[in-house]
């Protein structure tokens, strides 16, 4: 996985990570309908699949932050990215506990969030690789 991430466009690695995480969450959802050995086996598959997605995250995310940070703001941009990550770590568990008690299966919420994250990264990818707009002619 690490070799692939080194060769791949970093935004594309994050898009793949979102898709892999969505698959992992759907496998977890399926495991919830089973019992005994099959449930354990699917949960192991889920954990391995999720771990593969995590392997794509770290080397790709901060490379993207470095590429899109406005000139002279790399430190602040990295700090902002890390702060947002920590906010997620802080409020995420409370949201998860709330969702677990809800009517919508938690695994499906996570899978949907992973697909939404992949879609947002796709938008960033398209903007990063778009041709620059021609300068407006002076009047």
C-alpha positions, -999 to 999 in steps of 0.1 A, spaced: 0 0 0 28 24 9 45 19 -25 12 26 -43 6 58 -23 41 69 -32 34 66 -69 -3 77 -69 -15 113 -69 -21 121 -33 -57 132 -38 -64 100 -56 -50 81 -27 -74 99 -4 -103 92 -27 -93 55 -27 -91 56 11 -126 70 13 -139 42 -9 -119 15 10 -132 28 43 -168 27 30 -163 -9 20 -149 -16 55 -179 0 72 -203 -20 49 -185 -52 58 -189 -42 95 -226 -37 89 -229 -71 73 -210 -87 102 -237 -73 125 -263 -95 109 -242 -127 116 -232 -146 147 -202 -167 158 -173 -174 135 -187 -157 104 -192 -125 124 -156 -126 137 -142 -134 103 -160 -104 87 -149 -81 115 -113 -92 109 -118 -84 72 -133 -51 81 -103 -42 103 -78 -52 77 -97 -32 50 -99 -2 73 -62 -5 80 -54 -4 43 -74 28 40 -54 43 70 -22 34 52 -32 57 24 -42 86 47 -10 96 64 14 99 35 -12 115 13 -30 140 35 -1 162 46 14 161 12 -18 177 -1 -18 203 27 18 212 16 8 215 -20 -23 236 -15 -11 258 13 -8 294 1 28 306 -1 42 315 33 14 297 52 26 261 54 30 262 92 -4 277 98 -20 255 71 -6 224 87 -17 236 122 -52 243 109 -54 208 93 -42 192 125 -66 213 146 -96 203 125 -84 166 128 -84 171 166 -118 187 167 -131 155 149 -113 134 175 -129 154 203 -165 155 191 -165 124 170 -171 99 199 -201 119 212 -216 120 177 -209 82 174 -227 74 207 -256 95 196 -258 78 162 -255 43 177 -288 49 194 -305 63 163 -328 47 138 -302 46 110 -276 18 112 -244 33 124 -223 14 99 -243 29 70 -238 64 84 -200 58 85 -200 43 50 -220 74 37 -195 97 54 -166 79 38 -181 82 4 -189 119 10 -153 125 21 -141 108 -11 -164 130 -32 -150 162 -14 -115 151 -21 -124 145 -58 -136 181 -60 -102 192 -45 -84 169 -70 -102 184 -100 -94 220 -88 -58 211 -82 -54 196 -117 -75 221 -136 -59 243 -162 -52 278 -149 -77 304 -161 -62 328 -186 -55 363 -173 -81 389 -181 -70 414 -207 -64 449 -193 -89 475 -205 
